[in-house]
């Protein structure tokens, strides 16, 4: 591995970086992007163990957040019997949950810039813990809807802050792999959480699924409190990147191939080593401080997310893709328990929970594919004289879109015609695989293209993502009454297929769009 430098040439669009330094036709070296400094306190320079501990705890946070958010539907019949829940209350509760998810990230994420990542993780966990206790004691429809709204607010940052953590800790050529782990953890919580909840409901009653959430969230809170290090990093004034140039390797004719590895203006620049420029590693009391206050202003972070969605097509693509994927998931996740708990299926709570094994298997298959995306971009960069373009990530999204659409079709038509339950389950599995591939590509593309806008950008992405689901869920009952269940799924299939073609346009014109928005991006970074 070689340290890299940012590509700040005038004609260089954001995201275009020198990722692979080619030495011979058989040898190459991966250049680290973004370029780390020599400061041992910069999270990019942490050891694999320190990074692994931090990211593992972030994944634990994601896991139990999605367990909390996605187990309620398993107790559908029990809520109807004990609380008097109606179909309207059920869909409204889920829609309010997504409303909280959409609004919460807009409110919470700006504070990560002023007070650090740790306090925001801890506040989110504390609120989720309170919601789990509240949900275990719900007795009315009003409480059910209100608890879902607050639960959404509490778990809202689960997607955005983890993307900030990923950008803090990892390099460009690692994004697809770690995002795959992030999405896989989401899927584990969303799919296997209900499996466990189903057995808890059958053996201990539905309230105990919330008490178990209380226990696991308490443990996660303590782990984050004592072992999660703050990843906020403020570069020292005058900080220098590390040595960027690998040792020169001569070809057989005596020429130096490094001179031909990239376009003019994109050569990595060597820096002068300055001894004792950086302090020693920060003491534990600073690394685990409850608050790490910075002088950074935060007011602009409340409105910038929405501006970025309009300014940068790459962010808009990620928002639309992620939003549509979640909308299809919300539709299927809402309709499945209603239909499968009724004749001819008559599923019990544990059977409804086990049904989630199918999409989980699909997600595991998709997650196993995601590391190939990192290999693909390294391979394509080497073929491109070491120069990496974010559009190189987009190719797997095309088969991913076909999987997503095929899964919706199989699930929807199977449910409409009371097909054997394995048909419906396989549809969910196929959709789960497509969700994983398309989601990983979209997230990684946004980070690659606009790395310094990840925090604000993903607030906007997650807001749009959840607004899609809110609109769909609030309109689901009249939508089905107006069109019929089968026609609704036909429309979903068509929309999924159309939205799945966006990466094709970006492959051809994405770089032009990044070049067109380069000045706006530089202005954003500087201000």
Buried (B, 14 or more C-beta within 10 A) or exposed (E): EBBBBBBEBEEBBBBBBBBBBBBEEEEBBBBBBBBBBBBEBBBBBBEEEBBEBBBBBBBBBBBBBBBBBBBBBBBBBBBBEBBEBEEEBBBBBBBBBBBBBBBBBBEBBBBBBBBBBBBBBBBBBBBBBBBBBBBBEBEEBEBBBBBBBBBBBBBBBBBBBBBBBBBBBBBBBBBBBBBBBBBBBBBBBBBBBBBBBBBBBBEEEBBBBBBBBBEBBBEBBEBBBEEBBBBBBEEBEEBBBBBBBBEEBEEEEEEEBBEEBBBEEBBBEEBEEEEEEBEEEBEEEEBBBEEBEBEBEBEBBBEBBBBBBEBBBBBBBBBBBBBBBBBBBBBBBBBBBBBBBEEEBEBBBBBBBBBBBBBBBBBBBBBEBBBBBBEBBBBBBBEBBBBBBBBBBBBBBBBBBBBBBBBBBBBBBBBBEEBEBEBBBBBBBBBBBBBBBBBBBBBBBBBBBBBBBBBBBBBBBBBBBBBBBBBBBBEBBEBBEEEEBBEBBBEBBEBBBEBBEBBBEBBEEBBEBBBEBBEBBEEBEEE
